Amino acid sequence: MLTHTGSAALTGIEAIPLEVEVHASGRGEQEIVSIVGLPDAAVKESRERIRSALYSCGYEHPAGATLVNLAPADLKKEGAAFDLPIALGLAAATGAVDPVLLEDAMILGELALDGGVRPVRGILSVALMAREHKEFGKLIVPAKNVSEAIVAASKLKVYPVASLPEAIAALRGELLPVDPSAADALFAEPDWTDIPDFSEVKGQAAAKRAMEVAAAGGHNLLMIGPPGAGKSMLAKRLPGILPPMTEAETLATSRIHSIMGLLPADSPLVRTRPFRAPHHTVSDVGLIGGGSNPGPGEISLAHNGVLFLDELPEFKRTVLEVLRQPMENGTVTISRAAGSFTFPCEFMLIAAMNPCPCGHLGDRRHVCRCRQMQIQNYRARISGPLLDRIDLHVELAALSEDELLAHGAKAESSASIRERVMKARAIQQERFKGTRITCNGRMEPAHLLKYCKLDPQTETLIRHAIEEFGLSARAYDRILRVSRTIADLAGSTAIRREHLFEAIGYRSMDRRN
């Protein structure tokens, strides 16, 4: 008896369709199952899980030798997601289900010893792939993964199953598929109440303005201030003033979180922009991605969102330096002997640091006892090329007693700031229509020449800034990008002197060097 069914393997964040072939020869006295097709240890161990699940649910196991082939044979198969398709192939070999019913199905799921079906990672990527392949009519997934698989409900029948008998019932047509209309509610307006509000932040008007500019243009930002000034508090509220993600952004971000098993069971998609804040002890692999089976790192988990690096100088120099290329390209490529894997990572970098090792340089209420050499060495932990890639540098001062004790009207809310940000983003979407550029922070040199033209007065101003601060060519480009965003917030078609002056003011670290 030879049966065929479909499944999928994950390479990076992509799902690759597989064919699961089960040949039960019936030869020999012992129940021997051999699995070929580059299976890893977890796949090989499925033989014991499947045998126990079949017997626990009252089904027979094929007698004699059985060969399972996972095709294509040159693609490494990892994980326990092949338990369910192999078990259904074995069940078909004993007559428990018609083998024809398996041929148009894509099946994934890990089996428990009692026949229960456990969730697996990457179902969202599998669902997106399955809905594009016309040869599949059914998608059978673990019940706890149904919120991810629901994206394919409008194109093929999706069956959530909690046990092996339910999977067989789904193949027989005895189980109803997911209602296709359930997919319509996937892209509803995000719930902003889960994100802290800017109205809760006391003082720091200049930092709030810098946050608004950064959000409006998708710019990277560095905050320098003493402990307790509100750097982390501001950063955590940034996603609340960013525009909602588009459908394409939502799917791209959600599939990365699905691969890592980070999607909650009741939330099929990431609807608000992600906020990732790795600790400064993070490794290169943890931040960028990689490993023996390369997977996405923190920068990819922050795709279309915010990557917050608190205590920036405390990160290892090697970790910070590998950020430079992904910040420029919006992708990171991990090369291994088995091949190259590319992960998207278009994120906004928000970094925070103290002005000196003790943190009290310039603080009115505390005395800084750091020596000048200590301060220089502390700042030197952040390389010039990395600073050049951060568009805005903003300094925060400790709050005064009046600001701390203020109990009057709340500050401006995230909703009102987000409204201005969205208007500026709408201008940029119209500007870059038909290109892959989505915001001013991603402009390339050709766009700068076209959209950031300066009149003679503003040219004189930027010339003086270059001479005064010794700005690099990259820093000059960053100033132009930020100026364009400030002009967009003001509703101006041209970059005026005041826009450029504000943008130059956001290069405080250049003035220090």
C-alpha positions as CSV (number, residue, x, y, z in Angstrom):
1,M,0.0,0.0,0.0
2,L,1.4,3.4,-1.1
3,T,-0.1,6.7,0.1
4,H,0.7,10.3,-0.6
5,T,-0.1,13.5,1.3
6,G,1.2,17.0,1.7
7,S,3.1,18.7,4.4
8,A,5.6,21.6,4.7
9,A,9.1,22.3,6.0
10,L,10.5,25.7,7.1
11,T,13.6,27.2,5.7
12,G,14.2,30.6,7.3
13,I,10.8,32.2,7.4
14,E,9.7,30.5,4.2
15,A,7.5,27.3,4.0
16,I,8.4,24.7,1.4
17,P,5.8,22.2,0.3
18,L,6.7,18.5,0.9
19,E,5.3,15.2,-0.1
20,V,4.9,12.5,2.6
21,E,5.0,9.0,1.0
22,V,4.2,6.0,3.1
23,H,4.8,2.5,1.6
24,A,3.6,-0.3,3.8
25,S,5.0,-3.5,2.3
26,G,3.7,-5.9,4.9
27,R,6.8,-7.9,4.6
28,G,8.5,-9.3,7.7
29,E,7.2,-10.2,11.1
30,Q,8.3,-7.0,13.1
31,E,6.7,-3.6,12.8
32,I,9.6,-1.6,11.4
33,V,9.3,2.0,10.2
34,S,12.2,3.6,8.3
35,I,12.1,7.3,7.6
36,V,14.3,8.7,4.8
37,G,14.7,12.2,3.3
38,L,17.2,13.9,5.6
39,P,15.2,13.7,8.8
40,D,16.6,15.0,12.0
41,A,16.4,13.3,15.4
42,A,13.0,14.7,16.2
43,V,11.6,13.3,12.9
44,K,13.2,9.9,13.5
45,E,11.7,9.8,17.0
46,S,8.2,10.3,15.6
47,R,8.1,6.5,14.9
48,E,7.6,5.8,18.6
49,R,5.1,8.7,19.2
50,I,3.1,7.6,16.2
51,R,3.0,3.9,17.2
52,S,1.7,4.9,20.7
53,A,-0.8,7.4,19.3
54,L,-2.3,4.8,16.9
55,Y,-2.7,2.2,19.5
56,S,-4.1,4.7,22.1
57,C,-6.8,5.8,19.6
58,G,-7.8,2.2,18.7
59,Y,-6.1,2.1,15.3
60,E,-3.8,-0.6,13.9
61,H,-0.2,-0.2,13.0
62,P,0.8,-1.6,9.6
63,A,2.5,-5.0,10.0
64,G,6.0,-5.7,8.6
65,A,8.3,-3.1,7.1
66,T,7.1,0.4,6.3
67,L,9.1,3.1,4.5
68,V,8.4,6.8,4.9
69,N,9.9,9.2,2.4
70,L,9.9,12.9,2.9
71,A,10.4,14.5,-0.5
72,P,12.3,16.4,-1.8
73,A,15.0,14.2,-0.3
74,D,17.8,16.9,-0.4
75,L,16.0,19.3,2.0
76,K,16.7,18.8,5.7
77,K,13.5,18.0,7.7
78,E,13.4,19.2,11.3
79,G,10.9,19.2,14.1
80,A,7.8,17.2,15.1
81,A,5.3,18.7,12.6
82,F,5.5,15.5,10.4
83,D,4.0,13.3,13.1
84,L,0.4,13.8,12.0
85,P,0.8,13.3,8.2
86,I,2.9,10.2,8.7
87,A,0.4,8.8,11.2
88,L,-2.5,9.4,8.7
89,G,-0.5,7.7,6.0
90,L,0.0,4.7,8.3
91,A,-3.7,4.7,9.2
92,A,-4.6,4.8,5.5
93,A,-2.4,1.7,4.9
94,T,-4.5,-0.2,7.4
95,G,-7.8,0.9,5.9
96,A,-8.8,3.5,8.6
97,V,-9.1,6.2,6.0
98,D,-9.4,6.2,2.2
99,P,-5.9,7.0,0.8
100,V,-7.5,9.2,-2.0
101,L,-8.7,11.7,0.7
102,L,-5.0,12.4,1.7
103,E,-3.9,13.4,-1.8
104,D,-5.1,17.1,-1.8
105,A,-4.4,17.7,1.9
106,M,-1.6,19.6,3.6
107,I,-1.2,18.3,7.1
108,L,1.0,19.4,10.1
109,G,1.0,18.6,13.8
110,E,2.9,16.9,16.6
111,L,1.4,13.9,18.2
112,A,1.1,13.1,21.9
113,L,1.3,9.5,23.0
114,D,-2.4,9.5,23.7
115,G,-3.2,10.7,20.1
116,G,-3.6,14.4,21.0
117,V,-2.3,16.9,18.5
118,R,0.0,19.5,19.8
119,P,0.8,22.9,18.2
120,V,3.8,23.5,16.0
121,R,5.7,26.6,14.8
122,G,5.4,28.4,11.5
123,I,1.8,27.7,10.7
124,L,1.2,31.2,9.4
125,S,4.0,30.8,6.8
126,V,2.5,27.4,5.9
127,A,-1.0,28.8,5.5
128,L,0.3,31.7,3.2
129,M,2.1,29.1,1.1
130,A,-0.8,26.6,0.9
131,R,-3.3,29.2,-0.3
132,E,-1.1,29.9,-3.3
133,H,-0.9,26.2,-4.4
134,K,-4.0,25.1,-6.2
135,E,-3.3,21.4,-5.7
136,F,-4.2,21.7,-2.0
137,G,-7.9,21.7,-1.0
138,K,-7.6,21.0,2.7
139,L,-5.3,22.3,5.4
140,I,-5.3,20.2,8.6
141,V,-3.5,21.9,11.5
142,P,-3.4,21.6,15.3
143,A,-6.5,23.3,17.0
144,K,-4.2,25.7,18.9
145,N,-2.7,26.9,15.6
146,V,-6.0,27.6,13.9
147,S,-5.8,31.4,14.6
148,E,-2.7,31.5,12.3
149,A,-4.1,29.1,9.7
150,I,-7.3,31.2,9.4
151,V,-5.6,33.5,6.8
152,A,-6.0,30.7,4.3
153,A,-9.7,30.0,5.1
154,S,-11.0,32.0,2.1
155,K,-8.9,29.9,-0.4
156,L,-9.1,26.4,1.0
157,K,-10.8,24.4,3.7
158,V,-9.0,24.7,7.1
159,Y,-9.6,22.0,9.7
160,P,-8.4,22.5,13.3
161,V,-7.9,19.2,15.0
162,A,-7.2,18.3,18.6
163,S,-6.6,14.6,18.2
164,L,-5.8,11.9,15.6
165,P,-9.5,10.7,15.4
166,E,-10.5,14.3,14.6
167,A,-8.0,14.5,11.8
168,I,-9.4,11.3,10.3
169,A,-12.9,12.7,10.7
170,A,-11.8,15.9,8.9
171,L,-10.5,13.8,5.9
172,R,-13.8,11.9,5.8
173,G,-15.8,15.1,5.7
174,E,-17.3,14.5,9.2
175,L,-15.8,17.7,10.6
176,L,-16.7,21.2,9.6
177,P,-13.9,23.5,8.3
178,V,-13.3,27.0,9.7
179,D,-15.9,29.6,8.6
180,P,-14.2,31.5,5.7
181,S,-15.7,34.8,7.0
182,A,-13.5,34.5,10.1
183,A,-10.6,35.7,7.9
184,D,-12.3,39.1,7.4
185,A,-11.7,40.2,10.9
186,L,-8.0,39.6,10.9
187,F,-7.0,43.1,9.9
188,A,-9.2,45.0,12.2
189,E,-8.0,48.3,13.9
190,P,-5.3,47.5,16.4
191,D,-5.9,47.8,20.1
192,W,-4.0,50.9,21.2
193,T,-4.9,50.6,24.8
194,D,-2.2,47.9,25.3
195,I,0.5,50.5,24.6
196,P,1.5,53.1,27.3
197,D,0.4,56.6,26.4
198,F,2.6,59.7,26.0
199,S,0.2,61.7,28.2
200,E,1.7,59.9,31.2
201,V,5.2,61.3,30.5
202,K,6.0,64.5,32.5
203,G,8.1,67.2,30.9
204,Q,10.7,66.3,28.3
205,A,9.1,68.4,25.6
206,A,12.2,68.3,23.4
207,A,12.5,64.5,23.6
208,K,8.8,64.1,22.7
209,R,9.3,66.3,19.7
210,A,12.2,64.2,18.6
211,M,10.1,61.1,19.1
212,E,7.4,62.6,16.8
213,V,9.9,63.4,14.1
214,A,11.4,59.9,14.3
215,A,8.0,58.3,14.1
216,A,6.9,60.6,11.2
217,G,10.0,59.7,9.0
218,G,11.0,56.2,10.3
219,H,14.3,57.6,11.7
220,N,16.7,56.1,14.2
221,L,17.1,58.0,17.4
222,L,19.6,58.1,20.3
223,M,18.6,59.5,23.7
224,I,21.4,60.8,26.1
225,G,20.4,61.5,29.6
226,P,20.9,60.7,33.3
227,P,19.2,57.8,35.0
228,G,15.5,58.5,35.7
229,A,15.2,61.1,33.0
230,G,12.5,59.0,31.2
231,K,14.5,57.5,28.3
232,S,12.9,54.0,28.6
233,M,9.5,55.4,29.4
234,L,9.6,57.4,26.1
235,A,10.8,54.5,24.1
236,K,8.1,52.1,25.3
237,R,5.5,54.6,24.1
238,L,6.8,55.1,20.6
239,P,4.8,52.2,19.0
240,G,1.6,54.1,20.1
241,I,2.4,57.0,17.8
242,L,3.4,55.0,14.8
243,P,0.8,54.5,12.0
244,P,-1.0,51.2,11.9
245,M,0.6,48.4,9.9
246,T,-0.6,47.7,6.4
247,E,-1.9,44.2,5.5
248,A,1.5,43.4,3.9
249,E,3.4,44.6,6.9
250,T,1.2,42.7,9.3
251,L,1.7,39.4,7.5
252,A,5.4,39.9,7.1
253,T,5.9,40.7,10.8
254,S,3.5,38.0,12.0
255,R,5.1,35.2,10.1
256,I,8.5,35.9,11.8
257,H,6.8,35.7,15.2
258,S,5.0,32.5,14.1
259,I,8.3,30.9,13.1
260,M,9.6,31.6,16.6
261,G,6.4,30.4,18.3
262,L,5.7,33.9,19.8
263,L,2.1,34.3,18.5
264,P,-0.5,33.9,21.3
265,A,-3.1,31.3,20.7
266,D,-5.9,34.0,20.6
267,S,-4.0,36.4,18.4
268,P,-3.4,35.2,14.8
269,L,-1.5,38.3,13.7
270,V,0.7,41.0,15.2
271,R,-1.5,44.1,14.8
272,T,0.5,46.7,16.7
273,R,4.1,47.4,15.7
274,P,6.5,45.2,17.6
275,F,8.7,46.6,20.4
276,R,11.8,44.5,21.2
277,A,14.2,45.4,24.0
278,P,17.1,42.9,24.2
279,H,19.3,43.0,27.2
280,H,22.9,44.4,26.7
281,T,24.3,40.9,27.3
282,V,22.7,39.6,24.0
283,S,25.0,37.7,21.7
284,D,25.6,38.4,18.0
285,V,23.3,35.4,17.1
286,G,20.6,36.5,19.5
287,L,20.5,40.0,18.0
288,I,21.1,39.3,14.3
289,G,20.0,35.7,13.9
290,G,21.8,32.5,13.0
291,G,22.5,29.2,14.7
292,S,23.1,25.8,13.2
293,N,19.5,26.0,11.8
294,P,19.5,29.7,11.1
295,G,16.6,31.5,12.6
296,P,15.6,35.2,13.0
297,G,17.1,37.3,15.7
298,E,15.9,40.4,17.7
299,I,16.3,42.7,14.7
300,S,14.0,40.6,12.6
301,L,11.5,40.2,15.4
302,A,11.4,44.0,15.4
303,H,10.6,44.1,11.7
304,N,8.2,47.0,10.9
305,G,8.5,48.1,14.5
306,V,11.0,49.3,17.2
307,L,14.3,47.9,18.4
308,F,15.2,49.5,21.7
309,L,18.8,49.2,22.9
310,D,19.0,50.6,26.5
311,E,22.4,51.3,27.9
312,L,23.9,51.3,24.4
313,P,27.6,51.5,25.4
314,E,27.2,48.4,27.5
315,F,26.5,46.2,24.5
316,K,29.5,44.4,23.1
317,R,31.3,46.3,20.4
318,T,31.1,43.3,18.0
319,V,27.3,43.1,18.6
320,L,26.8,46.8,17.8
321,E,29.0,46.7,14.7
322,V,27.0,43.9,13.0
323,L,24.0,46.2,13.2
324,R,25.4,48.5,10.6
325,Q,24.6,46.6,7.4
326,P,21.1,45.5,8.4
327,M,20.3,49.1,9.3
328,E,21.2,50.2,5.8
329,N,19.7,47.4,3.8
330,G,16.6,46.4,5.8
331,T,17.6,42.7,5.5
332,V,20.1,40.4,7.1
333,T,21.7,37.4,5.3
334,I,23.0,34.4,7.3
335,S,25.3,32.1,5.3
336,R,25.9,28.5,6.3
337,A,27.1,25.4,4.5
338,A,23.5,24.4,3.9
339,G,22.8,27.7,2.2
340,S,22.0,31.3,2.7
341,F,18.9,32.6,4.6
342,T,17.7,36.2,4.3
343,F,15.5,37.7,7.0
344,P,13.7,41.1,6.8
345,C,14.6,43.6,9.5
346,E,13.3,47.1,8.6
347,F,13.2,48.5,12.1
348,M,13.5,51.8,13.9
349,L,16.5,51.8,16.2
350,I,15.8,53.7,19.4
351,A,18.9,53.7,21.7
352,A,19.5,55.2,25.1
353,M,22.7,55.9,27.0
354,N,24.0,57.9,30.0
355,P,26.2,61.0,29.4
356,C,29.0,59.4,31.3
357,P,29.8,56.2,33.2
358,C,28.2,57.4,36.5
359,G,25.3,59.0,34.6
360,H,25.4,62.4,36.3
361,L,27.3,64.6,33.9
362,G,25.3,67.8,33.6
363,D,22.9,66.8,36.3
364,R,22.0,69.7,38.6
365,R,21.3,67.6,41.6
366,H,24.2,65.2,41.5
367,V,28.0,65.6,41.1
368,C,29.8,63.7,38.3
369,R,33.1,62.4,39.5
370,C,34.1,60.8,36.2
371,R,37.5,61.8,34.7
372,Q,37.6,63.2,31.2
373,M,39.4,60.1,29.9
374,Q,36.7,57.9,31.4
375,I,34.0,59.9,29.7
376,Q,35.8,59.7,26.3
377,N,36.4,56.0,26.6
378,Y,32.7,55.5,27.5
379,R,31.5,57.4,24.5
380,A,34.1,55.7,22.3
381,R,32.4,52.4,22.8
382,I,29.9,53.6,20.1
383,S,31.7,53.8,16.8
384,G,31.5,56.8,14.5
385,P,30.0,54.7,11.6
386,L,27.2,53.5,13.9
387,L,26.5,57.0,15.2
388,D,26.3,58.2,11.6
389,R,23.5,55.8,11.0
390,I,21.4,57.3,13.8
391,D,19.5,60.2,12.5
392,L,18.6,62.0,15.7
393,H,20.6,62.6,18.9
394,V,18.6,64.2,21.6
395,E,19.7,65.1,25.1
396,L,17.4,64.7,28.1
397,A,17.8,66.5,31.5
398,A,16.7,65.3,34.8
399,L,13.2,66.5,35.7
400,S,12.9,69.5,38.0
401,E,11.0,69.4,41.2
402,D,8.1,71.4,39.6
403,E,7.9,68.9,36.7
404,L,7.9,65.9,39.1
405,L,5.2,67.3,41.3
406,A,3.0,68.7,38.6
407,H,-0.6,67.4,39.0
408,G,-2.3,69.6,36.4
409,A,-3.5,68.8,33.0
410,K,-2.0,65.7,31.3
411,A,0.5,66.1,28.5
412,E,-0.5,65.5,24.9
413,S,-1.9,62.0,24.2
414,S,-0.4,59.5,21.8
415,A,-3.6,59.6,19.7
416,S,-3.1,63.3,18.8
417,I,0.6,62.8,18.1
418,R,-0.2,59.8,16.0
419,E,-2.7,61.8,13.9
420,R,0.1,64.3,12.9
421,V,2.5,61.4,12.2
422,M,0.0,59.7,10.0
423,K,-0.6,62.9,8.0
424,A,3.2,63.2,7.4
425,R,3.4,59.5,6.5
426,A,0.5,60.0,4.0
427,I,2.6,62.7,2.2
428,Q,5.6,60.3,2.0
429,Q,3.4,57.4,0.7
430,E,2.3,59.7,-2.1
431,R,5.9,60.9,-2.7
432,F,7.3,57.4,-3.0
433,K,4.4,55.7,-4.8
434,G,5.5,53.0,-7.1
435,T,8.8,52.4,-5.2
436,R,9.9,50.2,-2.4
437,I,10.6,53.2,-0.2
438,T,8.0,53.7,2.5
439,C,9.3,56.7,4.5
440,N,11.9,59.4,4.5
441,G,14.2,57.5,6.7
442,R,14.7,55.0,3.9
443,M,15.5,57.5,1.1
444,E,18.4,56.7,-1.1
445,P,20.9,59.3,-2.7
446,A,18.7,59.7,-5.8
447,H,15.7,60.5,-3.7
448,L,17.7,63.1,-1.7
449,L,18.7,64.9,-4.9
450,K,15.1,65.0,-6.0
451,Y,13.1,65.7,-2.8
452,C,15.7,67.5,-0.6
453,K,16.7,70.5,-2.7
454,L,18.0,73.5,-0.7
455,D,17.8,77.2,-1.5
456,P,20.9,79.3,-1.2
457,Q,20.2,80.3,2.4
458,T,19.7,76.8,3.6
459,E,22.8,75.6,1.7
460,T,24.9,78.2,3.5
461,L,23.5,76.9,6.8
462,I,24.4,73.3,6.1
463,R,27.8,74.3,4.8
464,H,28.6,76.0,8.1
465,A,27.4,73.0,10.1
466,I,29.6,70.6,8.1
467,E,32.6,72.9,8.7
468,E,31.8,73.4,12.4
469,F,31.1,69.8,13.4
470,G,33.1,68.0,10.8
471,L,30.1,66.1,9.6
472,S,30.6,63.0,7.5
473,A,28.8,62.5,4.2
474,R,26.4,60.0,5.8
475,A,25.6,62.5,8.6
476,Y,24.9,65.1,6.0
477,D,22.4,62.7,4.3
478,R,20.8,62.0,7.6
479,I,20.3,65.8,8.2
480,L,18.6,66.1,4.9
481,R,16.3,63.2,5.6
482,V,15.3,64.6,9.0
483,S,14.8,68.0,7.4
484,R,12.4,66.6,4.9
485,T,10.4,64.9,7.6
486,I,10.2,68.1,9.7
487,A,9.0,69.9,6.6
488,D,6.3,67.2,6.0
489,L,5.1,67.6,9.6
490,A,4.8,71.3,8.9
491,G,3.0,70.7,5.6
492,S,5.7,72.4,3.7
493,T,6.7,71.3,0.2
494,A,10.1,72.9,0.5
495,I,12.8,72.5,3.2
496,R,13.1,75.8,4.9
497,R,15.8,77.3,7.1
498,E,13.9,76.5,10.3
499,H,13.5,72.8,9.3
500,L,17.2,72.4,8.5
501,F,18.2,74.3,11.7
502,E,16.1,71.8,13.8
503,A,17.6,68.8,12.0
504,I,21.1,70.1,12.7
505,G,20.2,70.4,16.3
506,Y,19.6,66.7,16.5
507,R,23.3,65.9,15.9
508,S,24.5,66.6,19.5
509,M,27.0,63.6,19.5
510,D,28.7,65.1,16.4
511,R,29.2,68.3,18.3
512,R,30.8,66.4,21.2
513,N,33.4,64.7,19.1
